Amino acid sequence: MHTKTAATLPLAEPDLQLARRLFQQLRRDSDQLNGDAHGITRDTYGAGEQRAHQLMAQTARTLGLEVSTDAALNLYMTLPGRDRSAPAVMTGSHLDSVPRGGNYDGAAGVVAGLSVLAGWVAAGVQPQCDVTVMGVRAEESAWFPVSYIGSKSAFGLLGADALDILRLDTRRSLRDHLIECGGRPEGIAGGEAHLNARRIACFLELHIEQGPVLVEAGEQVGVVTGICGSLRYRHARVLGDYAHSGATPRSHRHDAVVALAEVIARLQQDWAQMEREGEELTLTFGQVFTDAQQADISKVSGRASFGVDIRSRSTDSLHRMERHLMEAVAIAEKKHGVRFELGERTGSQPAQMDAALQDELQAAAQALQLSHRRLPSGAGHDSALFANQGIATAMLFVRNGNGSHNPDEAMEQDDFDAGTRALSRVMGLRAGLAPQA
């Protein structure tokens, strides 16, 4: 039972100047590695992510924190508590980015955690339990088509077969990239778990909002209520027959593009109907293309490739939309004489955030006079993996213009500062801060 609240707990100020320096260095490092390429690229198990982890580890050592890694090279930076046997308070996020992304997606959570601990160290306060900032590896599935590689590995949950998956740009395996960076794939294959849910009191993740809600509402921070799960067919295709565009009548065509277009249109109608019935989900065909070597303006297309992404906080909604997908595919196959090959199905589980932690984050925001609201996360985050291990988990969104996964992320430093102060209050409450002897 907590004797103080996040609203009343007196805490040291986070080192927000350190945060500014870290953001600047992260940007410089990406620019140096990627030359004139627009945006930030911190590639998973590549030079970009590696450089970011080295920067955070070096910073943590300068602060006097304990620094360690696991088989997957997740980074742990720990301020020891008075009772080292007590379950730890954890915070953090990922340090990789999508290709040509922004500087804050993921990294803001690690920088915020280090800023909090730097402030505590400077003020000479010591938590009751260990407090760990985690720099998670491989959150972005833009490089390897697997969700939550780093956090799954930390709990010994990444299957050994994932080590053979190829990075989409290099066509080299996760195993090869991991070895090159100094990791231990044999530990992952053996189910080695660095983290134990029973040894974690809570996990808190600060992250930029990746949508427009806070910006449009004029609010600085958002307390996340839940995280959407996903269901994906990343490498689907439809196979028909190539034919002459002028010589082949409609009745004799097996047009892959037309069949796919009808599937997409039908699913848009199904999505709208589900929303009318009160279900919350998103449906995205983020990649649709014909074969560049064979397709031509004077041909009926015999092949189209696509990817489909379904997201919802409800597992039932995910499965219902998948059934609609299968029905639409069957109808299109029969009508157009084509064949759909959806390929491997991947995805992640939805997660609910801890109610008590949500209340504490809201109380901290109110105490700091921050404009705020509660809202769900449509994007996936490592926090979902922690929550689904039975760990009390919460997320705090910071207002951010222009969305994420693009070079134009526009988080204001004042908003980051406000969110970090709120994070510090709840971390301190959970960690039982006291002055050092």
Disulfide bonds with the S-S distance in Angstrom:
none
